[in-house]
Amino acid sequence: MEFVADLHLHSKYSRAVSRDMNLYNMALWGTKKGLDILATGDWTHPLWLREIKQELVEDTEGLFKFKNEKNFKTRFILTVEISSIYSQSGKVHRIHNLVFSPSIEVAMKIQKELIKRGCNLTSDGRPIIGLSSIQLMELIYSVDKNVLLVPCHAWTPWFALYGSNSGFDSIYECYGDFADKIYAVETGLSSDPYMNWQIQELENRSIVSSSDAHSLPKMGREATVFVSNETNPKSQIKINYKDITDAIKQVSDAKLKIGYTIEFYPEEGKYHFTGHRNCNFVQDPKQTREDGNICPVCHRPLTVGVMHRVEELAKDPQFPEEVSKLNQNGVKWMLDPSKKHAPFVKLVPLNEIIAESLHSTVSSQKVKSLYDELCRKFDSEMNILLKVSKEDIAREAGERLAEGIDKVRRGDIVIQPGYDGQYGIVKIWGEEKSVQKEVGRAENQLGIDF
């Protein structure tokens, strides 16, 4: 039995987030996308927590459902992204952390403790605080031992644990004596688990993936899939907050484990390579090693990309060859040879595939209509991308879209890597001019069968 979870989202109370990101719409789109568990996001914001209390009711311990809506299968878990900006050892650090709360009562207590320490929680759903990561850990664990903290998008240059501009070189440097309570890191859009497997201190930690979505269509672009540890794969089980956090912690007798993760192609992320967007200059890690990180156009330091940063911190700069296997649906699964980590699959969001197949944009009405029609016909976006046969897709939507989905499944695509805040450009049909994704404007406005 599988539970697809997007554990990092934002509400309408966060900056640069669509006003449509309310609980009802999130659950509606979660059902459409095939997401069983969604982050509430932003529970430190008093108005958003009030809406959570008004609209949701606890279903199982720490998981919530709508009080009066019976048609949504999606449930919610309390998580919030907190931005810490502080000075440590003479350097300014900007670290984003994802905090899980086991209950509304615990969330309210953490709110109060943050306010006591002078934190402004009303200006942004993702609050900016002056507490260090160590101080934040001290605070949340003083409230309740069942909280969980996961470093967000761990490699983003400006706001992350390993960030090239404001991060640290190790978990211990960032979290001190609380390092043993960092059970997982979040990949972020510009890295994938394979890249994270190269870091020695992550060998025995979980790798989780989430969308960090600021708009409804972006939900589920990355996700973590939990599977039952029951010997009967068809057995129906009820899960709760502890089951999810135990799986992340890799507790030996946990009811669930991380079965696999769903990933963006990391090249599509907006910080994968090193460069300067304003100077229209980009370079790969080999060029950075050879030529340095000074922009030849403006002569200022480049924004060092995630791929280069991973190579800097890797236990061995010569990464082992990737190991993969196609399943019966033609989906390419990436495997950890050491078997310490769950496999993963890299996908392109369905609306982007539809847009390129129709020579259109993701915001066009014909793309939206076909997307909704296919999700109704085949149950969900996740089902279409991973499980529906090529023949069934062709029968419903034509050979070209079926071919596009098949190419994405197999990894037979071309990507112009992203850099310095600019998303990469996907070309599913490499010989044709791709449709540029409408990314920034849209967001700112508003068990495996091998």
VEXFIVO-804341 format. One line per field, with one value per residue (C-alpha): residue in three letters; x negated, y negated, z negated. Coordinates in Angstrom, 3 decimals. Each point is the difference from the previous one (the first is absolute). Example, Ala and Ser with C-alpha at 12.3 -4.5 7.8 and 13.67 -1.06 7.14 Angstrom:
BEGIN
r <- c(ALA, SER)
u <- c(-12.300, -1.370)
v <- c(4.500, -3.440)
w <- c(-7.800, 0.660)
END
This chain:
BEGIN
r <- c(MET, GLU, PHE, VAL, ALA, ASP, LEU, HIS, LEU, HIS, SER, LYS, TYR, SER, ARG, ALA, VAL, SER, ARG, ASP, MET, ASN, LEU, TYR, ASN, MET, ALA, LEU, TRP, GLY, THR, LYS, LYS, GLY, LEU, ASP, ILE, LEU, ALA, THR, GLY, ASP, TRP, THR, HIS, PRO, LEU, TRP, LEU, ARG, GLU, ILE, LYS, GLN, GLU, LEU, VAL, GLU, ASP, THR, GLU, GLY, LEU, PHE, LYS, PHE, LYS, ASN, GLU, LYS, ASN, PHE, LYS, THR, ARG, PHE, ILE, LEU, THR, VAL, GLU, ILE, SER, SER, ILE, TYR, SER, GLN, SER, GLY, LYS, VAL, HIS, ARG, ILE, HIS, ASN, LEU, VAL, PHE, SER, PRO, SER, ILE, GLU, VAL, ALA, MET, LYS, ILE, GLN, LYS, GLU, LEU, ILE, LYS, ARG, GLY, CYS, ASN, LEU, THR, SER, ASP, GLY, ARG, PRO, ILE, ILE, GLY, LEU, SER, SER, ILE, GLN, LEU, MET, GLU, LEU, ILE, TYR, SER, VAL, ASP, LYS, ASN, VAL, LEU, LEU, VAL, PRO, CYS, HIS, ALA, TRP, THR, PRO, TRP, PHE, ALA, LEU, TYR, GLY, SER, ASN, SER, GLY, PHE, ASP, SER, ILE, TYR, GLU, CYS, TYR, GLY, ASP, PHE, ALA, ASP, LYS, ILE, TYR, ALA, VAL, GLU, THR, GLY, LEU, SER, SER, ASP, PRO, TYR, MET, ASN, TRP, GLN, ILE, GLN, GLU, LEU, GLU, ASN, ARG, SER, ILE, VAL, SER, SER, SER, ASP, ALA, HIS, SER, LEU, PRO, LYS, MET, GLY, ARG, GLU, ALA, THR, VAL, PHE, VAL, SER, ASN, GLU, THR, ASN, PRO, LYS, SER, GLN, ILE, LYS, ILE, ASN, TYR, LYS, ASP, ILE, THR, ASP, ALA, ILE, LYS, GLN, VAL, SER, ASP, ALA, LYS, LEU, LYS, ILE, GLY, TYR, THR, ILE, GLU, PHE, TYR, PRO, GLU, GLU, GLY, LYS, TYR, HIS, PHE, THR, GLY, HIS, ARG, ASN, CYS, ASN, PHE, VAL, GLN, ASP, PRO, LYS, GLN, THR, ARG, GLU, ASP, GLY, ASN, ILE, CYS, PRO, VAL, CYS, HIS, ARG, PRO, LEU, THR, VAL, GLY, VAL, MET, HIS, ARG, VAL, GLU, GLU, LEU, ALA, LYS, ASP, PRO, GLN, PHE, PRO, GLU, GLU, VAL, SER, LYS, LEU, ASN, GLN, ASN, GLY, VAL, LYS, TRP, MET, LEU, ASP, PRO, SER, LYS, LYS, HIS, ALA, PRO, PHE, VAL, LYS, LEU, VAL, PRO, LEU, ASN, GLU, ILE, ILE, ALA, GLU, SER, LEU, HIS, SER, THR, VAL, SER, SER, GLN, LYS, VAL, LYS, SER, LEU, TYR, ASP, GLU, LEU, CYS, ARG, LYS, PHE, ASP, SER, GLU, MET, ASN, ILE, LEU, LEU, LYS, VAL, SER, LYS, GLU, ASP, ILE, ALA, ARG, GLU, ALA, GLY, GLU, ARG, LEU, ALA, GLU, GLY, ILE, ASP, LYS, VAL, ARG, ARG, GLY, ASP, ILE, VAL, ILE, GLN, PRO, GLY, TYR, ASP, GLY, GLN, TYR, GLY, ILE, VAL, LYS, ILE, TRP, GLY, GLU, GLU, LYS, SER, VAL, GLN, LYS, GLU, VAL, GLY, ARG, ALA, GLU, ASN, GLN, LEU, GLY, ILE, ASP, PHE)
u <- c(0.000, -1.375, 0.458, -1.199, -0.985, -0.926, -1.394, -1.016, 2.551, 0.955, 3.312, 1.444, -1.593, -3.535, -1.642, -0.037, 2.705, 3.227, 3.107, 1.624, -2.124, 2.716, 0.788, 2.981, -1.857, -3.092, 2.080, 1.840, -3.258, -1.594, 2.723, -0.423, -3.747, 0.161, -1.449, 1.169, -1.705, -0.573, -1.859, 2.161, -3.038, -0.280, 1.548, -2.053, 2.203, 2.894, 2.642, -0.941, -0.016, 3.459, 1.211, -1.560, 1.863, 3.270, -0.042, -1.832, 0.577, -2.422, 0.560, -2.782, -2.517, -1.794, 1.711, 2.991, 2.956, 2.777, 2.823, 2.799, -1.517, 0.334, -1.404, -3.655, -2.307, -2.879, -0.964, -2.213, -3.079, -1.244, -3.276, -1.458, -3.115, -1.915, -2.757, -2.865, -2.362, -2.843, -3.720, -2.155, -3.827, -0.210, 2.181, 3.640, 2.064, 3.451, 1.445, 3.520, 1.367, 3.197, 1.605, 2.572, 2.501, 1.890, 3.072, 1.661, -0.642, -3.742, 0.061, 1.649, -2.621, -2.824, 1.707, 0.014, -3.635, -1.073, 1.951, -1.630, -3.357, 1.028, 0.866, 2.510, 2.432, 2.652, -1.874, -0.701, 1.199, -3.650, -1.271, -3.472, -1.530, -3.303, -0.429, -2.762, 0.788, -1.319, 2.229, 2.997, -0.665, -0.289, 3.313, 2.085, -1.380, 0.658, 3.676, 0.433, -2.351, 2.129, -0.792, -2.205, -2.267, -1.211, -2.351, 1.864, -1.323, -3.372, -2.187, 1.588, -2.857, 1.655, 2.275, -1.116, -2.083, -2.627, 0.583, -3.104, 0.677, 1.440, -0.136, -2.348, -2.239, 1.602, 3.102, -1.952, -1.273, 3.592, 1.862, -2.683, 1.061, 3.365, -1.661, 1.090, 3.607, -0.362, 1.377, 0.474, -0.664, 2.268, -1.530, 1.454, 0.678, -3.646, -1.310, 1.180, -0.630, -2.890, -1.860, 0.774, -1.202, -3.522, -0.119, -1.434, 2.061, 3.202, -0.758, 2.224, 2.475, 3.217, 0.333, 3.442, 1.462, 2.793, 1.290, -0.386, 2.919, 1.219, 2.923, 2.447, -1.343, -3.502, 1.118, -1.419, -2.757, -2.169, 1.352, -0.915, 1.846, 0.406, 0.760, 1.263, -2.386, 2.853, -0.769, 3.345, -0.330, 3.789, 0.819, 1.805, -1.613, 0.758, -3.025, -0.729, -2.648, -2.273, 0.052, -1.260, -2.686, -1.108, -0.487, -2.115, -2.012, -0.388, 1.292, -0.495, 3.593, 1.671, 3.285, -1.195, -3.236, -0.972, 0.723, -1.230, -0.074, 1.289, -2.499, -0.268, -2.805, -2.629, -1.251, 3.444, -0.516, -0.959, -3.355, -1.438, -2.953, -2.225, 0.623, 1.416, 3.515, -0.321, -3.202, 1.476, -3.040, 0.004, -2.650, -0.138, -2.069, -2.994, -0.152, 0.363, -2.925, -2.140, 1.045, 1.084, 3.222, -0.486, 2.402, -1.915, 2.733, 0.423, -3.085, 1.975, 0.326, 2.334, 2.813, -1.588, 2.407, 1.186, -1.849, -3.349, 0.754, 0.866, -3.288, -1.851, 1.457, 0.141, -1.971, -1.409, -0.037, 0.267, 3.647, 0.834, 1.971, 3.759, 1.914, 3.479, 2.678, 3.115, 3.221, 2.782, 1.483, -3.288, -0.690, -3.695, -0.719, -3.291, -1.454, -2.462, -2.568, -0.675, 3.739, -0.172, 2.484, 3.299, 0.095, 1.367, 1.508, -0.438, 3.080, 1.206, 3.386, 2.884, 1.127, -3.460, 0.052, 3.469, -1.091, -2.972, 2.025, 2.576, -2.598, 1.670, -0.634, 0.860, 2.466, 2.030, 3.590, -0.469, -2.869, 2.023, 3.040, -1.928, -1.828, 3.281, 1.564, -2.895, -0.079, 3.712, -0.399, -3.076, 0.523, -2.977, -3.098, -2.304, 1.861, -0.358, -3.703, -0.926, 2.551, 2.468, -1.069, -1.264, 2.766, 2.749, -1.411, -0.226, 3.597, 1.199, -2.311, -1.891, -3.311, -2.092, 0.863, -0.423, -3.435, -0.909, 0.943, -1.913, -3.102, 0.185, 0.357, -3.106, -2.022, -0.198, 0.137, -2.330, -0.306, -1.761, -1.145, 1.263, -2.293, 0.053, 3.765, 0.969, 1.778, -1.385, 1.806, 1.325, 0.072, 1.902, -0.234, -3.577, 0.154, 2.750, 0.075, 1.215, 2.694, -1.541, 1.649, 1.982, -1.633, -0.870, 2.923, 2.649, -1.405, -0.711, 3.489, 2.031, -6.589, -1.644, 0.685, -3.351)
v <- c(0.000, -3.412, -3.496, -2.820, -3.014, -3.589, -1.167, -3.572, -2.518, -3.623, -1.734, -3.272, -1.647, 0.464, -2.561, 0.661, 2.670, 0.309, -1.217, 3.283, 1.939, 0.633, 3.316, 0.850, -0.611, 1.811, 3.072, -0.214, -0.112, 2.558, 2.456, -0.845, 0.526, 3.219, -1.396, 1.818, -2.263, -3.747, -2.459, -2.742, -2.280, -3.283, 1.002, -2.606, -2.693, -0.705, -0.532, 3.153, 2.089, -1.383, 1.218, 3.404, 0.249, -1.136, 2.197, 3.172, 2.683, 2.662, 3.270, 2.049, -1.319, -2.921, 0.364, -2.188, 0.079, -2.437, -0.204, -0.122, 1.187, 3.707, 0.134, -0.714, 2.907, -2.383, -0.610, -2.677, 0.041, -3.067, -1.263, -3.486, -1.426, -2.359, -2.279, -0.622, -2.863, -0.338, -0.432, 2.873, 0.094, -3.284, 1.012, -0.760, 3.139, 0.293, 3.407, 1.213, 2.794, 2.035, 0.568, 2.771, -0.306, 3.017, -2.051, -3.398, -0.412, 0.447, -2.398, -2.643, 0.476, -0.406, -3.147, -1.460, 0.865, -1.629, -3.153, -0.104, -0.101, -2.987, 1.854, -1.703, 2.697, -2.189, -1.467, 3.243, 3.600, 0.973, -2.093, -1.518, 0.309, -0.969, 3.307, 2.315, 3.537, 1.250, -2.425, 1.013, 3.656, -0.811, -1.833, 2.613, 2.939, -1.844, -0.088, 3.608, 2.912, 1.226, -2.957, 0.543, -2.408, 0.609, -2.416, -1.421, 0.159, 0.810, -1.253, -3.312, -2.559, -2.738, 1.694, 3.490, 2.292, 0.639, -3.205, -1.350, -3.598, 0.268, 3.605, 2.343, 2.884, 2.493, 0.725, -0.228, -3.505, -1.133, 1.892, 0.725, 2.470, 0.398, 1.491, 3.489, -1.186, -0.928, 3.216, -1.189, -2.748, -1.282, 0.166, -3.204, -0.382, -0.418, 3.254, 3.594, 2.923, 1.330, -3.265, 0.163, 3.621, -1.310, -1.787, 2.167, -1.440, 0.730, 3.705, 1.001, -2.868, -0.060, -1.997, -1.583, -2.062, -2.575, -2.604, -3.205, -1.116, -3.596, 0.782, 2.860, 1.435, 0.276, 2.309, 3.500, -0.887, 1.719, 2.409, 2.719, 3.318, 2.023, 3.717, 2.439, 2.352, 2.507, 3.302, -0.121, -2.889, -0.226, -0.362, -3.223, -1.917, -3.228, -2.204, -2.980, -2.681, 2.351, 2.561, -2.617, -1.424, 3.491, 0.863, -3.118, 0.853, 3.610, 1.413, 3.772, 0.999, -2.829, 0.748, -1.839, -0.530, -2.330, 2.050, -2.493, -3.674, -1.900, -2.536, -2.972, 0.481, -1.926, -1.743, -1.618, -1.577, -3.644, 0.402, 3.150, -1.615, -2.965, -3.329, -3.507, -0.406, -3.735, 0.595, 2.995, 2.019, 3.625, 2.657, 3.610, 1.230, 0.931, -3.545, -1.414, 2.084, -1.091, -3.646, -0.948, -1.655, -3.563, -1.088, -0.927, -2.520, -2.082, 1.274, 0.727, 3.404, 2.432, 1.763, 3.409, 2.725, 3.056, 2.505, -1.663, -0.275, 3.711, 0.867, -2.205, 1.853, 3.507, 2.796, 0.812, -2.566, 2.868, 0.973, 3.660, 0.794, -0.326, 3.273, 0.155, 2.437, -0.261, 1.486, 1.476, -3.467, -1.319, -2.093, -0.467, 0.555, -1.167, 2.437, -0.364, 2.814, -0.025, 0.505, -2.546, -2.324, 0.361, -0.176, -3.007, -0.995, -3.278, -1.479, -3.098, -1.393, 1.154, -3.504, -0.737, 3.168, -0.869, -3.565, 1.099, 2.686, -2.629, -2.706, -2.139, -1.423, 1.506, -2.834, 0.473, 1.154, 2.974, 1.288, -0.472, 1.724, 3.029, 0.251, 0.057, 2.454, 2.437, -0.208, 0.820, 2.854, 1.593, -0.907, -2.332, -1.639, 2.396, 2.960, -1.379, -0.736, 3.323, 2.706, -0.574, 1.839, -1.886, 1.586, -1.235, -3.522, 0.022, 1.166, -2.822, -2.879, 0.943, 1.563, -3.133, -0.449, 3.731, -0.208, -3.022, 1.761, 3.086, -2.106, -1.642, 3.388, 1.301, -3.181, -0.558, -3.793, -2.978, -2.687, -3.332, -0.239, -2.737, -2.428, -3.060, 0.017, 0.934, 3.311, 2.458, 0.513, 3.462, 1.246, 3.264, -0.037, -1.183, -0.871, -2.539, -3.375, 0.538, -2.008, -2.178, 0.751, -2.804, 0.381, -3.171, -2.183, 2.589, 0.796, -3.582, -1.129, 1.584, 35.663, -0.237, 2.536, 0.416)
w <- c(0.000, 1.030, -1.434, 2.251, -2.094, 0.808, -3.315, 0.873, 1.314, -0.563, -0.639, 1.251, -3.054, 1.318, 2.244, 3.759, -0.366, 1.963, -1.784, 1.052, -2.478, -2.564, -1.678, 2.208, 3.254, -1.265, -0.844, 3.348, 1.944, -2.290, 0.960, 3.693, -0.211, -2.027, -3.242, -3.116, -2.548, 0.318, -2.152, -1.422, 0.192, -1.859, -3.343, -1.879, 1.616, -2.421, 2.702, 1.887, -3.180, -0.772, 3.410, -0.642, -3.309, 1.586, 3.100, -1.014, -2.580, -1.201, 1.874, -1.545, -2.503, 1.678, 3.405, 0.897, 2.365, 0.911, -2.496, 2.576, 3.280, 0.751, 3.539, -0.737, -0.791, -0.710, -3.621, -1.521, -2.214, -1.906, 1.451, 0.352, 1.639, -2.297, 1.283, -2.447, 0.787, -2.482, -0.486, -1.175, -0.144, 1.865, 2.947, 0.798, 0.546, 1.537, -0.731, 0.797, -2.187, 0.288, -3.411, -0.558, -2.860, -1.396, -0.928, 0.154, -3.723, 0.488, 2.961, -2.186, -2.728, 2.512, 1.303, -3.502, -0.640, 3.279, -0.848, -3.456, 1.769, 2.102, 3.236, 2.310, 1.122, 1.642, 2.964, 1.869, -0.084, 0.272, -2.903, -0.070, -3.462, -1.584, -1.829, 1.152, 1.139, -3.351, -1.927, 2.106, -0.785, -3.702, 0.112, 1.812, -1.999, -3.254, 1.009, 1.138, 0.673, 2.913, 2.248, 3.037, 1.862, 3.565, 1.790, 3.003, 3.585, -1.518, 2.860, 1.047, 0.147, -2.050, -2.543, -0.934, -2.188, 2.689, 1.967, 1.738, -1.104, -3.487, -1.158, -1.846, 1.003, -2.380, -2.020, -3.252, 0.820, 0.533, -2.729, -2.607, -2.679, 1.754, 3.111, -1.050, 0.228, 3.661, 1.448, 3.582, 2.504, 2.757, 3.481, 1.475, 3.712, 1.050, -1.493, 0.026, -2.382, 2.113, -0.613, -3.728, -0.188, 0.629, -3.379, -2.774, -2.845, 1.956, 0.438, -2.920, 0.193, 2.000, 3.201, 0.382, 2.808, 0.032, 2.424, -2.079, 2.184, 0.078, 2.322, 0.449, 3.281, -1.504, -2.809, 0.260, 2.463, -2.601, -2.604, -2.485, 0.246, -3.167, 0.232, -2.572, -1.758, -0.187, 1.706, 1.796, 2.508, 0.462, -3.671, -0.885, -2.838, -1.820, -0.506, -2.216, -0.581, -1.903, 2.800, 2.453, -2.282, -1.063, 3.676, 0.504, -3.132, 1.251, -3.293, 0.088, -0.757, 1.964, 1.702, 3.138, 1.893, 2.826, 3.102, 2.583, 0.834, 3.007, 1.290, 2.296, 2.488, -2.021, 3.145, 0.168, -3.432, -0.041, -1.782, 1.568, 1.818, -0.846, 1.721, 0.155, 1.315, 0.703, 1.969, 1.851, -1.057, -1.196, -0.522, -1.147, -3.005, 2.157, 1.382, -3.517, -1.225, 2.933, 0.377, -3.518, -1.095, 1.249, 2.724, 3.193, 0.874, -3.183, -1.892, -3.157, -1.751, 1.733, -1.843, -0.552, 1.057, -1.876, 2.184, -0.689, -3.710, -0.240, 1.683, -2.518, -2.998, 1.480, -1.646, 3.455, 2.827, 2.505, -0.340, 0.659, 3.121, -0.404, -0.268, 1.468, 1.075, 2.171, -1.307, 2.118, 0.641, 1.350, -3.107, -0.749, -3.692, -1.506, -2.541, -2.872, 0.444, -3.752, -0.671, -2.808, 1.680, 1.781, 3.819, 1.848, 3.307, 1.877, 1.650, 1.817, -1.159, 2.182, 0.958, 1.393, 2.109, 1.291, 0.788, 2.089, 1.747, 1.026, 0.824, -2.663, -3.478, -3.363, -0.677, 3.206, -0.335, 2.314, -2.171, -3.199, 1.512, 1.232, -3.338, -1.941, 2.442, -0.302, -3.800, -0.100, 2.441, -1.572, -3.675, -0.541, 1.471, -1.898, 1.454, 3.528, -0.319, -1.605, 0.710, 2.864, 3.146, 3.009, 2.063, -2.340, 0.001, 3.813, 0.282, -2.222, 0.949, 3.163, 0.950, -0.509, -3.662, -0.616, 1.612, -2.161, -3.232, 1.095, 0.761, -3.429, -1.691, 1.757, -0.489, 3.756, -0.221, 0.276, -2.697, 0.142, -3.654, -2.282, -1.811, -2.270, -0.528, 3.552, 0.521, 2.518, 3.304, 0.846, 3.579, 0.238, 3.779, 0.281, 3.685, -0.570, -1.697, -3.542, -1.688, -2.751, -3.315, -1.558, -3.392, -1.847, 0.953, -0.738, -3.430, -0.989, 0.844, -1.636, -3.602, 3.470, 2.716, 1.756)
END
